[in-house]
Amino acid sequence: MSEWKHIDTAPKDGTRVILWLPVENIAVSGFYEWMDGESCDGYEMYPGYFDWFIDNDLILFEDEHRPTHWMEFPKIPKETP
């Protein structure tokens, strides 16, 4: 099984990994990706940015709620006869 690694070493290419959220005391599936900004009538409401997202939901992590560690998913089990 993989070991937990510091979040600074996590892949930043959209690869799904297991993230540790210490404040919530849970591990979730997530990925690091670009989020497009939004504009309206030529006015930039907020710029685009890279950040961590969890699967099935968009989470805008506040500093104290950000993932601190990550690990790769374990290998899929082989079928047994």
Order of alpha helices (4+ residues) and beta strands (2+ residues): beta-beta-beta-beta-beta-beta-beta
